C-alpha cells in the first residue's frame, strides 16, 4: 500500500534560475589565434609552389615518340628543335605550324646528331637550364621545418600544462554581477517567514552605515538549513538580487582536489576576490562536504578536507562587521558540521527552510502553470491539498507530467484528470499495465488492498482514503492511497497506532480470506516495524521504558556510532525489542478484530476492485456503510451491482 508516513520525505530542490556565469577573475591568456595556424600556412605555401605550376601548365604541344621525331626530321617536317641536355627533353616547331614534345637520350648518338645538323642546320639549339632553388633547398628544408614545428608544438603543450598546474589553486566560484538579470524575493514563491528572517541581511548590504552608527553587528555567516530541494540556493541568490551586490556561488566539492593544500588555496582566492568587490555575498552550497566534524571519520580525518576547513575558519574570523561581505551556506545535515563552524562569529545564525505549506504550494503551482494551457475552472488549491510534503521541484514535475499526459491523450488543455495521473506517477510510479497476473494473484491483490482500504475507512484517526487500485504501479502490485485533510506537524499516539493497523490490513485480509499469508506484505511490515521502533526508541510511547529517548543511529561514515559506547544496556535493548514486538502484535490483533467485524465490507470492496480495478475513496466508504447497514444480505450479487454503479474516480 502507499500512504503518507508520519514524517514526510524530503522533496527535491525547487526550480529557479539556472546556475552559470563567468568564472571569477581574469581568464588565462590564450594568445592570438593566427599563431596557431602559422606553421600550416607556411607548409601550404611550399606545397603550392611545387604543385601549382604543374596544375596550371597550358602547354598544348603534341607528344610524339623519339623515332617519330627522327622520321619527321628526315622528311623535312621539323623546322626548329630545342634539346635539354640535362634530362633529354626535346621540343620544337613543325612545318605545318604545330609544336611537338618528345624525350630522347641525354647524349645524342653521332648518327642522330649528324641528321639534325644536316636537315636543320642552325635550327638546332642545345640548352642546359639551371635547376630551381626550391627544388634544391626543399629536400633539405622540409625535414628541418618538420623538426622545428614538432618542438614548437611540444613547447606550447608544456606551457599549457604548466599554466593549468599554476592555476589549480584558483577559486572555481561563479560570479553573478548586478549587470545580469537578478533573482529577487518576487521570484521565490511562498516562504514569507524565511524572507522576513533574512531581510535584515539585505538591509545591511544596502545600508551598512546605518548598522555601523548604532554599533550593531550583522551576522557574519547565515546557514540555510532544510530538507533537500527546499530552494535554499534560490533564496540565497534572491538575497544577492535584493541587495544589488555581486554573488559568488561555489559548491563544497569545488574545494577538494587530489593535491594537499589546493582547497585552502582556493578558499584564500575566493575570499580575496570577494574583498576586491567591496560588498558581496559568498554562497557555499553543500557545505557539509568540507565542514564535517574533524576527527570523526574512520581511520582519522582527511588532511585536505581539514586544511580547507581550517582556512575557511581563519578567513571568516578575519572579517570586520562593516566590511560588507556576508557568508551564506546551505546544508541538509547541520548535525554533522564542525562546532567551530557554527560558533558565534562564523555561521552564528541558522535559517530553517522547511517544506512548503498549503498556501506556499498554491503560489508555487501558480508559477509553474504560467505559459501552459490550463482547463477552465482548474482549482490549484485542490491540487495543492493533494500534494502534501511536496517541494517546488515536485510540483513542477507534477505540472510537467500533467502536460505530457494531456498530449498523450490528444487534449488541447490540461485538466484535473491529467493532474491525477501525474501525481500518481510521481508518488507511486508508472502504471505497469503490461504486467500479467493470474486470476489467483489478482484476487489476492484485490483482497490485500481491500484490507487496507476497509481499515482506513473505519478507523477514526486514520487519514481519509483517496483511492484504491489493483493496477500494478512502480514496484507495487496495488496501491491504497490516503491523503490528509490538513497539514500535520505533530502526530498523536492514537494516530500512529491507527496507521499501524492500516499497514497490517493487507496481511490480515489475506489470512482471513485464504487462510495463509504471502510475500505481498513485505513493504507494509518494513514500514510498520520502523514506525513501532521509533515509538519506543525516540518518542517515549512505551509504558515499560517510560519517558526515555535515544534517537536514531548515527551515520556509519562519521565513525561515531562505531567508536562510541552504546547509550543503553543489553537489558534495555532486549526491552526495546520486546516493546516493538508487543506494539506490532497488539495492532495486528486490532486489525484482525476490525476486519472480522467488517468482513462483508471486505468482500464488497474486493469484488469492486476485481471489476473496476480502481475505485475512489468515497465509494469505499459507501460500500462499508452498505455492508454495515444491510449485513451479510448484500454479500451476494446485489453487492456487485451496488459496487458497479459509480463513476470513474476523479480528483
C-alpha positions as CSV (number, residue, x, y, z in Angstrom):
1,X,0.0,0.0,0.0
2,X,1.0,3.6,-0.3
3,X,0.1,6.2,2.3
4,X,1.8,9.4,3.7
5,X,4.2,8.4,6.5
6,X,4.2,10.3,9.8
7,X,7.2,12.4,8.6
8,X,7.0,13.4,5.0
9,X,10.1,12.6,2.9
10,X,12.3,15.5,1.9
11,X,11.5,16.6,-1.7
12,X,13.9,17.8,-4.2
13,X,15.0,21.4,-4.8
14,X,12.6,24.0,-6.1
15,X,13.4,25.1,-9.6
16,X,14.9,28.5,-10.1
17,X,17.2,30.3,-12.4
18,X,19.9,28.1,-13.8
19,X,23.4,28.4,-12.3
20,X,26.0,29.8,-14.5
21,X,28.2,32.8,-15.1
22,X,31.7,33.9,-15.8
23,X,34.4,32.5,-13.7
24,X,35.7,34.8,-11.1
25,X,38.9,36.6,-12.1
26,X,40.6,37.0,-15.4
27,X,41.0,34.0,-17.7
28,X,44.3,32.6,-18.7
29,X,45.7,34.3,-21.9
30,X,45.3,32.2,-24.9
31,X,47.4,34.2,-27.4
32,X,46.5,35.4,-30.9
33,X,44.6,32.9,-33.0
34,X,46.8,33.4,-36.0
35,X,49.9,31.9,-34.3
36,X,48.2,28.6,-34.2
37,X,47.9,28.5,-38.0
38,X,51.3,30.0,-38.9
39,X,53.1,26.6,-39.4
40,X,50.2,25.3,-41.5
41,X,50.2,28.4,-43.7
42,X,53.9,28.1,-44.4
43,X,53.5,24.4,-45.3
44,X,50.7,25.2,-47.7
45,X,52.8,27.9,-49.4
46,X,55.7,25.4,-50.0
47,X,53.4,22.8,-51.4
48,X,51.6,25.3,-53.6
49,X,54.9,26.4,-55.1
50,X,55.7,22.9,-56.1
51,X,52.4,21.7,-57.2
52,X,50.6,24.6,-58.7
53,X,52.9,25.2,-61.7
54,X,52.2,21.7,-62.9
55,X,48.4,22.1,-62.4
56,X,48.2,25.3,-64.4
57,X,50.6,24.3,-67.3
58,X,48.8,25.2,-70.5
59,X,51.3,23.6,-72.9
60,X,49.4,22.2,-76.0
61,X,52.3,20.6,-77.8
62,X,51.8,17.2,-79.5
63,X,53.7,14.4,-77.8
64,X,55.5,12.0,-80.2
65,X,58.0,9.2,-79.8
66,X,61.7,9.7,-80.4
67,X,61.6,7.5,-83.6
68,X,58.7,9.5,-85.0
69,X,60.7,12.6,-84.2
70,X,63.6,11.3,-86.3
71,X,61.3,10.4,-89.2
72,X,59.8,13.9,-89.1
73,X,63.3,15.4,-89.2
74,X,64.3,13.2,-92.1
75,X,61.2,14.0,-94.0
76,X,61.6,17.8,-93.6
77,X,58.6,18.1,-91.3
78,X,60.5,19.8,-88.4
79,X,61.6,23.5,-88.5
80,X,63.3,24.1,-85.2
81,X,64.4,21.9,-82.3
82,X,65.4,22.7,-78.7
83,X,67.2,19.9,-76.8
84,X,67.6,19.9,-73.0
85,X,71.0,18.3,-72.2
86,X,70.0,17.8,-68.5
87,X,67.1,15.5,-69.0
88,X,66.8,14.8,-72.7
89,X,63.6,16.7,-73.3
90,X,63.1,17.8,-77.0
91,X,60.7,20.4,-78.1
92,X,60.3,22.2,-81.4
93,X,58.1,23.5,-84.2
94,X,56.7,21.5,-87.1
95,X,56.5,22.7,-90.7
96,X,52.7,22.9,-90.5
97,X,52.9,25.4,-87.6
98,X,52.3,23.0,-84.8
99,X,54.6,22.1,-81.9
100,X,55.8,18.8,-80.6
101,X,57.4,17.3,-77.5
102,X,59.4,14.2,-77.0
103,X,62.2,12.7,-74.9
104,X,65.4,11.4,-76.2
105,X,68.8,10.3,-74.8
106,X,70.7,12.9,-72.8
107,X,73.6,12.3,-75.1
108,X,72.6,12.1,-78.8
109,X,74.2,9.3,-80.9
110,X,76.5,10.6,-83.6
111,X,74.2,9.5,-86.4
112,X,71.2,11.3,-84.9
113,X,73.3,14.4,-84.3
114,X,74.5,14.3,-87.9
115,X,70.9,14.0,-89.1
116,X,69.8,17.1,-87.2
117,X,72.8,19.1,-88.3
118,X,72.3,18.2,-92.0
119,X,68.5,18.8,-92.0
120,X,68.1,21.8,-89.7
121,X,71.5,23.4,-89.5
122,X,71.1,26.4,-87.3
123,X,67.6,25.4,-86.3
124,X,69.0,23.0,-83.6
125,X,69.6,24.5,-80.2
126,X,71.1,22.8,-77.2
127,X,70.3,24.1,-73.7
128,X,71.3,23.3,-70.1
129,X,68.8,25.3,-67.8
130,X,69.7,25.8,-64.2
131,X,67.6,23.9,-61.6
132,X,65.0,25.8,-59.3
133,X,66.2,27.0,-55.9
134,X,63.1,25.3,-54.3
135,X,64.0,22.0,-56.0
136,X,67.5,22.3,-54.5
137,X,66.6,23.5,-51.0
138,X,63.3,21.7,-50.4
139,X,64.8,18.3,-49.7
140,X,66.9,20.0,-47.0
141,X,64.4,22.4,-45.6
142,X,61.4,20.1,-45.3
143,X,62.9,17.8,-42.6
144,X,64.3,20.7,-40.7
145,X,61.0,22.5,-40.8
146,X,59.1,19.5,-39.5
147,X,61.5,19.2,-36.6
148,X,61.1,22.9,-35.7
149,X,57.3,22.5,-35.9
150,X,57.4,19.5,-33.6
151,X,59.5,21.2,-30.9
152,X,57.3,24.3,-31.1
153,X,54.2,22.2,-30.6
154,X,55.8,20.4,-27.6
155,X,56.7,23.7,-26.0
156,X,53.2,25.1,-26.4
157,X,51.8,21.9,-24.9
158,X,54.2,22.1,-21.9
159,X,53.3,25.8,-21.4
160,X,49.6,24.9,-21.3
161,X,50.1,22.2,-18.8
162,X,52.2,24.4,-16.6
163,X,49.5,27.1,-16.8
164,X,46.9,24.6,-15.7
165,X,49.0,23.5,-12.7
166,X,49.8,27.0,-11.7
167,X,46.1,27.9,-11.8
168,X,44.9,24.9,-9.9
169,X,44.7,26.8,-6.6
170,X,42.4,29.5,-8.0
171,X,38.8,29.6,-6.9
172,X,36.2,28.0,-9.1
173,X,33.4,30.2,-7.8
174,X,30.9,31.6,-10.4
175,X,30.2,35.3,-10.1
176,X,26.7,36.7,-10.7
177,X,27.1,40.5,-11.1
178,X,24.4,43.2,-10.9
179,X,24.5,43.6,-14.7
180,X,22.9,40.3,-15.2
181,X,19.2,39.7,-14.6
182,X,18.9,39.4,-10.8
183,X,16.8,37.0,-8.8
184,X,14.7,38.7,-6.2
185,X,12.2,37.7,-3.5
186,X,9.4,38.0,-6.0
187,X,10.9,35.1,-7.9
188,X,10.7,32.9,-4.8
189,X,7.1,31.7,-4.4
190,X,6.0,31.3,-0.8
191,X,8.4,31.2,2.2
192,X,7.3,34.5,3.5
193,X,8.6,33.7,7.0
194,X,12.1,32.9,5.6
195,X,12.1,36.1,3.6
196,X,11.3,38.2,6.7
197,X,14.1,36.5,8.7
198,X,16.8,37.3,6.2
199,X,15.6,40.8,5.2
200,X,18.0,42.4,7.7
201,X,20.9,40.9,5.7
202,X,19.6,42.7,2.7
203,X,19.3,45.9,4.7
204,X,22.8,45.6,5.9
205,X,24.3,45.1,2.4
206,X,22.2,48.1,1.1
207,X,23.0,50.5,4.0
208,X,25.9,49.2,6.2
209,X,26.5,52.7,7.6
210,X,23.1,52.5,9.4
211,X,24.2,49.5,11.4
212,X,27.7,50.9,12.0
213,X,26.3,54.1,13.5
214,X,24.5,52.3,16.2
215,X,27.2,49.7,16.8
216,X,25.1,46.8,15.6
217,X,26.9,43.8,14.1
218,X,25.3,41.8,11.4
219,X,25.8,38.0,11.5
220,X,28.9,37.1,9.5
221,X,27.5,33.8,8.4
222,X,24.0,32.6,7.7
223,X,23.3,28.9,7.4
224,X,20.3,27.8,5.4
225,X,19.1,24.5,6.8
226,X,16.3,22.4,5.3
227,X,15.5,19.2,3.5
228,X,17.0,18.7,0.0
229,X,15.0,20.6,-2.6
230,X,13.5,23.4,-0.5
231,X,15.0,26.2,-2.5
232,X,18.0,27.2,-0.3
233,X,20.2,28.2,-3.3
234,X,17.4,30.2,-4.9
235,X,16.8,32.1,-1.7
236,X,20.5,32.9,-1.4
237,X,20.5,34.3,-4.9
238,X,17.4,36.3,-4.1
239,X,19.2,37.9,-1.2
240,X,22.0,39.0,-3.6
241,X,19.5,40.3,-6.1
242,X,17.6,42.3,-3.5
243,X,20.8,43.8,-2.1
244,X,22.2,44.5,-5.6
245,X,25.7,43.1,-4.8
246,X,27.8,40.5,-6.6
247,X,27.0,36.9,-5.7
248,X,29.8,34.3,-5.7
249,X,28.5,30.8,-5.8
250,X,30.6,27.7,-5.2
251,X,29.9,24.1,-4.0
252,X,31.8,22.4,-1.3
253,X,33.2,19.8,-3.6
254,X,34.9,22.5,-5.7
255,X,37.5,23.0,-3.0
256,X,38.6,19.4,-2.9
257,X,41.5,18.2,-5.1
258,X,44.0,15.4,-5.2
259,X,46.8,17.8,-4.1
260,X,47.0,18.6,-0.5
261,X,46.7,22.4,0.1
262,X,44.7,23.1,-3.0
263,X,41.4,23.5,-1.1
264,X,43.0,26.0,1.3
265,X,44.4,27.9,-1.6
266,X,41.0,28.1,-3.3
267,X,39.5,29.4,-0.1
268,X,42.1,32.2,0.1
269,X,41.5,33.1,-3.6
270,X,37.7,33.1,-3.1
271,X,37.8,35.5,-0.1
272,X,40.4,37.7,-1.9
273,X,38.1,38.0,-4.9
274,X,35.2,38.9,-2.6
275,X,37.2,41.6,-0.8
276,X,38.1,43.2,-4.1
277,X,34.3,43.6,-4.9
278,X,33.7,45.5,-1.7
279,X,30.2,44.3,-0.7
280,X,29.4,40.8,-1.8
281,X,27.8,37.5,-0.9
282,X,29.7,34.3,-0.8
283,X,27.4,31.3,-1.1
284,X,28.7,27.7,-0.4
285,X,26.3,25.0,-1.4
286,X,26.5,21.6,0.3
287,X,29.0,23.0,2.9
288,X,28.8,19.7,4.8
289,X,31.2,18.2,2.3
290,X,34.1,20.3,3.7
291,X,32.6,21.4,7.1
292,X,32.1,17.9,8.6
293,X,33.3,17.3,12.1
294,X,37.1,17.0,12.3
295,X,38.5,13.7,13.5
296,X,35.2,11.9,13.2
297,X,35.9,9.7,10.2
298,X,37.0,6.1,10.2
299,X,40.8,5.8,10.2
300,X,41.4,9.5,11.1
301,X,40.5,12.7,9.4
302,X,41.1,13.7,5.8
303,X,44.0,16.1,5.8
304,X,43.0,18.0,2.7
305,X,39.4,18.5,3.9
306,X,40.5,19.6,7.4
307,X,43.1,22.0,6.0
308,X,40.4,23.5,3.8
309,X,38.0,23.9,6.8
310,X,40.8,25.4,8.9
311,X,41.5,28.0,6.2
312,X,37.8,28.9,5.9
313,X,37.5,29.3,9.7
314,X,40.6,31.6,9.6
315,X,39.2,33.7,6.8
316,X,35.8,34.2,8.5
317,X,37.5,35.3,11.7
318,X,39.3,38.0,9.7
319,X,36.1,39.8,8.7
320,X,35.1,43.2,10.1
321,X,31.4,44.0,10.8
322,X,31.3,46.7,8.2
323,X,33.5,45.0,5.6
324,X,30.3,44.2,3.6
325,X,30.9,40.6,2.9
326,X,28.3,38.0,4.1
327,X,28.8,34.3,4.1
328,X,25.8,32.1,3.2
329,X,25.8,28.3,3.1
330,X,23.2,25.6,2.6
331,X,23.1,22.1,4.0
332,X,20.5,19.5,5.0
333,X,22.8,17.9,7.6
334,X,23.6,20.6,10.2
335,X,24.2,17.9,12.8
336,X,27.4,16.8,11.2
337,X,29.0,20.2,10.9
338,X,32.1,21.1,13.0
339,X,31.2,23.0,16.1
340,X,33.8,25.6,15.3
341,X,32.0,26.4,12.1
342,X,28.7,27.1,14.0
343,X,30.0,29.2,16.9
344,X,29.2,33.0,17.1
345,X,31.3,35.0,14.8
346,X,31.1,32.4,12.0
347,X,27.9,30.8,10.9
348,X,26.1,32.0,14.0
349,X,22.6,32.2,12.5
350,X,20.6,29.3,11.1
351,X,17.6,29.9,8.9
352,X,15.3,26.9,8.6
353,X,13.8,26.5,5.1
354,X,11.0,23.9,5.6
355,X,8.8,22.1,3.1
356,X,6.2,24.4,1.7
357,X,2.8,24.6,3.4
358,X,-0.5,24.6,1.6
359,X,-0.5,28.3,0.9
360,X,3.1,28.1,-0.4
361,X,2.3,25.2,-2.7
362,X,-0.6,27.2,-4.2
363,X,1.8,30.0,-5.0
364,X,4.4,27.6,-6.4
365,X,1.8,26.0,-8.7
366,X,0.8,29.4,-9.9
367,X,4.4,30.0,-11.0
368,X,4.8,26.7,-12.8
369,X,1.5,26.7,-14.7
370,X,2.3,30.0,-16.4
371,X,2.6,29.6,-20.1
372,X,0.6,26.3,-20.1
373,X,-2.9,25.8,-21.4
374,X,-5.0,25.0,-18.4
375,X,-8.6,23.9,-18.4
376,X,-11.2,26.5,-17.4
377,X,-12.1,26.2,-13.8
378,X,-9.0,24.3,-12.7
379,X,-8.6,24.6,-9.0
380,X,-5.0,24.9,-8.0
381,X,-5.9,24.8,-4.3
382,X,-7.4,21.4,-4.7
383,X,-4.2,20.2,-6.4
384,X,-2.1,21.7,-3.6
385,X,-4.2,19.9,-1.0
386,X,-3.5,16.6,-2.7
387,X,0.3,17.1,-2.7
388,X,1.3,17.3,1.0
389,X,5.1,17.1,1.6
390,X,6.0,18.1,-2.0
391,X,8.5,20.8,-2.7
392,X,8.5,23.2,-5.6
393,X,10.5,20.8,-7.8
394,X,8.0,18.0,-7.1
395,X,5.2,20.4,-8.0
396,X,7.0,21.4,-11.2
397,X,7.4,17.8,-12.1
398,X,3.7,17.2,-11.5
399,X,2.7,20.1,-13.7
400,X,5.0,18.8,-16.5
401,X,3.8,15.3,-16.2
402,X,0.2,16.5,-16.4
403,X,1.1,18.4,-19.6
404,X,2.6,15.2,-21.0
405,X,-0.5,13.2,-20.1
406,X,-2.6,15.8,-21.9
407,X,-0.5,15.4,-25.0
408,X,-0.7,11.7,-24.9
409,X,-4.5,11.8,-24.6
410,X,-4.7,14.2,-27.6
411,X,-6.2,17.0,-25.5
412,X,-5.7,20.7,-26.1
413,X,-5.7,21.8,-22.4
414,X,-4.6,20.3,-19.1
415,X,-7.5,19.0,-17.0
416,X,-7.8,17.8,-13.4
417,X,-7.7,14.2,-14.6
418,X,-4.3,14.8,-16.1
419,X,-3.0,16.1,-12.7
420,X,-4.4,13.0,-11.1
421,X,-2.4,10.8,-13.4
422,X,0.7,13.0,-13.0
423,X,0.5,12.8,-9.2
424,X,0.1,9.1,-9.2
425,X,3.1,8.7,-11.4
426,X,5.3,10.9,-9.2
427,X,4.2,9.3,-5.9
428,X,3.8,5.6,-6.8
429,X,5.4,5.3,-10.3
430,X,4.3,4.5,-13.8
431,X,1.4,2.0,-14.3
432,X,2.6,-1.4,-15.5
433,X,-0.5,-2.3,-17.5
434,X,1.5,-4.9,-19.4
435,X,2.2,-7.0,-16.3
436,X,0.0,-10.1,-16.5
437,X,-1.2,-11.5,-13.2
438,X,-3.0,-14.9,-12.8
439,X,-6.6,-14.9,-11.5
440,X,-5.5,-16.1,-8.1
441,X,-2.9,-13.3,-7.9
442,X,-5.5,-10.7,-8.9
443,X,-7.9,-12.0,-6.2
444,X,-5.1,-12.0,-3.6
445,X,-4.1,-8.4,-4.5
446,X,-7.7,-7.3,-4.5
447,X,-8.3,-8.6,-1.0
448,X,-5.0,-7.3,0.2
449,X,-5.8,-3.7,-0.9
450,X,-9.4,-4.1,0.3
451,X,-8.0,-4.9,3.7
452,X,-6.0,-1.6,3.7
453,X,-9.0,0.3,2.4
454,X,-11.5,-1.0,4.9
455,X,-9.2,-0.3,7.8
456,X,-8.6,3.3,6.6
457,X,-12.4,3.8,6.1
458,X,-13.4,2.6,9.5
459,X,-10.7,3.8,11.9
460,X,-11.5,7.2,13.4
461,X,-7.9,8.6,13.5
462,X,-6.7,7.4,10.0
463,X,-6.2,9.8,7.2
464,X,-9.1,9.9,4.7
465,X,-8.9,7.4,1.9
466,X,-8.3,8.9,-1.6
467,X,-8.5,5.9,-3.9
468,X,-7.6,2.2,-4.2
469,X,-6.3,0.4,-7.3
470,X,-5.1,-3.0,-8.2
471,X,-3.3,-1.9,-11.3
472,X,0.4,-2.5,-10.8
473,X,2.3,0.8,-10.5
474,X,6.0,1.2,-9.9
475,X,7.2,-1.7,-7.7
476,X,3.7,-2.3,-6.2
477,X,1.0,-4.7,-7.5
478,X,-1.7,-2.5,-5.9
479,X,-1.9,0.8,-4.1
480,X,-4.2,2.2,-1.4
481,X,-3.7,6.0,-1.2
482,X,-4.6,8.2,1.7
483,X,-4.4,12.0,1.8
484,X,-4.5,14.0,5.0
485,X,-7.2,16.7,5.3
486,X,-4.8,19.2,6.7
487,X,-1.0,19.8,7.3
488,X,0.3,17.8,10.2
489,X,3.2,18.9,12.4
490,X,2.8,16.6,15.4
491,X,1.4,13.1,15.5
492,X,-0.6,11.7,18.4
493,X,-0.1,8.1,19.6
494,X,-3.6,7.1,18.6
495,X,-3.0,8.4,15.0
496,X,0.2,6.3,14.8
497,X,-1.5,3.2,16.2
498,X,-4.3,3.5,13.6
499,X,-1.6,3.9,10.9
500,X,-0.1,0.6,12.0
501,X,-3.5,-1.1,11.8
502,X,-3.9,0.2,8.3
503,X,-0.5,-1.1,7.3
504,X,-1.4,-4.5,8.8
505,X,-4.8,-4.6,6.9
506,X,-3.5,-6.3,3.7
507,X,-1.7,-9.1,5.5
508,X,-4.6,-9.9,7.9
509,X,-7.1,-9.7,5.0
510,X,-5.2,-12.4,3.1
511,X,-5.0,-14.5,6.3
512,X,-8.8,-14.3,7.0
513,X,-9.9,-15.0,3.4
514,X,-7.3,-17.5,2.2
515,X,-6.1,-19.0,5.5
516,X,-2.4,-18.3,4.5
517,X,-0.2,-15.2,4.2
518,X,2.0,-14.2,1.3
519,X,5.0,-12.1,0.5
520,X,2.8,-9.2,-0.6
521,X,3.0,-7.5,2.8
522,X,6.8,-7.1,2.8
523,X,6.9,-3.3,2.4
524,X,4.0,-3.0,4.9
525,X,5.9,-4.9,7.6
526,X,9.1,-2.9,7.0
527,X,7.3,0.4,7.4
528,X,5.3,-0.8,10.4
529,X,8.5,-2.1,12.2
530,X,10.3,1.2,11.6
531,X,7.4,3.1,12.9
532,X,7.0,1.0,16.0
533,X,10.7,1.2,16.8
534,X,10.6,5.0,16.6
535,X,7.6,4.9,19.0
536,X,9.8,3.0,21.5
537,X,13.3,4.5,21.0
538,X,12.6,8.1,20.1
539,X,9.0,9.1,21.0
540,X,8.7,7.6,24.5
541,X,5.4,5.8,23.7
542,X,6.2,2.7,25.7
543,X,5.0,2.3,29.3
544,X,7.7,-0.2,30.2
545,X,10.6,2.1,29.1
546,X,8.9,5.3,30.2
547,X,9.9,8.8,29.0
548,X,13.3,7.9,27.5
549,X,14.6,8.5,24.0
550,X,17.9,7.5,22.4
551,X,17.4,9.0,18.9
552,X,18.3,7.4,15.6
553,X,21.6,5.7,14.9
554,X,24.4,8.0,13.5
555,X,25.7,7.6,10.0
556,X,28.4,5.0,9.7
557,X,30.6,7.2,7.6
558,X,31.1,9.5,10.6
559,X,32.6,6.7,12.6
560,X,30.9,7.9,15.8
561,X,28.5,5.0,16.1
562,X,31.4,2.5,16.0
563,X,33.9,4.2,18.4
564,X,31.3,5.5,20.9
565,X,29.7,3.3,23.6
566,X,26.0,2.4,23.3
567,X,23.7,4.7,25.3
568,X,21.8,1.8,26.8
569,X,22.5,-1.6,28.2
570,X,21.8,-5.0,26.7
571,X,18.8,-5.4,29.1
572,X,17.3,-2.2,27.7
573,X,17.9,-3.3,24.2
574,X,16.0,-6.5,25.0
575,X,13.2,-4.4,26.4
576,X,13.1,-2.3,23.3
577,X,12.8,-5.4,21.1
578,X,10.0,-6.7,23.3
579,X,8.1,-3.5,23.2
580,X,8.4,-3.2,19.5
581,X,7.0,-6.7,19.2
582,X,4.2,-6.0,21.7
583,X,3.1,-2.9,19.8
584,X,3.1,-4.7,16.4
585,X,1.2,-7.7,17.8
586,X,-1.4,-5.5,19.6
587,X,-2.1,-3.6,16.4
588,X,-2.2,-6.8,14.4
589,X,-4.9,-8.1,16.8
590,X,-6.8,-4.9,16.5
591,X,-6.7,-5.2,12.7
592,X,-7.9,-8.8,12.9
593,X,-10.8,-8.0,15.0
594,X,-11.7,-5.0,12.8
595,X,-11.7,-6.9,9.6
596,X,-13.7,-9.8,11.1
597,X,-16.3,-7.3,12.1
598,X,-16.4,-5.8,8.6
599,X,-15.9,-9.0,6.6
600,X,-18.9,-8.1,4.4
601,X,-17.4,-4.8,3.5
602,X,-14.1,-6.5,2.8
603,X,-15.8,-8.8,0.2
604,X,-17.7,-5.8,-1.4
605,X,-14.6,-3.7,-1.8
606,X,-12.5,-6.7,-3.2
607,X,-15.2,-7.6,-5.7
608,X,-15.5,-4.0,-6.8
609,X,-11.7,-3.8,-7.3
610,X,-11.8,-7.0,-9.4
611,X,-14.5,-5.5,-11.6
612,X,-13.3,-1.9,-11.9
613,X,-9.6,-2.1,-10.9
614,X,-9.7,1.4,-9.4
615,X,-12.3,2.9,-7.1
616,X,-12.3,6.2,-5.3
617,X,-12.2,6.6,-1.5
618,X,-15.8,7.8,-1.2
619,X,-17.0,4.7,-3.0
620,X,-15.1,2.5,-0.5
621,X,-16.8,4.4,2.3
622,X,-20.2,3.9,0.7
623,X,-19.6,0.1,0.4
624,X,-18.6,0.0,4.0
625,X,-21.8,1.8,5.0
626,X,-23.9,-0.5,2.8
627,X,-22.4,-3.6,4.4
628,X,-22.8,-2.2,7.9
629,X,-26.5,-1.3,7.2
630,X,-27.6,-4.4,5.3
631,X,-25.3,-7.0,6.9
632,X,-24.5,-10.2,5.0
633,X,-27.6,-10.0,2.9
634,X,-25.7,-7.8,0.4
635,X,-22.7,-10.0,0.1
636,X,-24.2,-11.7,-2.9
637,X,-25.0,-10.4,-6.4
638,X,-26.5,-7.2,-5.1
639,X,-23.2,-6.2,-3.7
640,X,-21.6,-6.3,-7.1
641,X,-24.5,-4.4,-8.6
642,X,-24.1,-1.8,-6.0
643,X,-20.4,-1.6,-6.4
644,X,-20.6,-1.2,-10.2
645,X,-22.9,1.8,-10.0
646,X,-20.2,4.5,-9.5
647,X,-18.4,6.7,-11.9
648,X,-14.7,6.6,-12.7
649,X,-12.6,8.1,-9.9
650,X,-11.9,11.8,-10.1
651,X,-9.7,14.3,-8.2
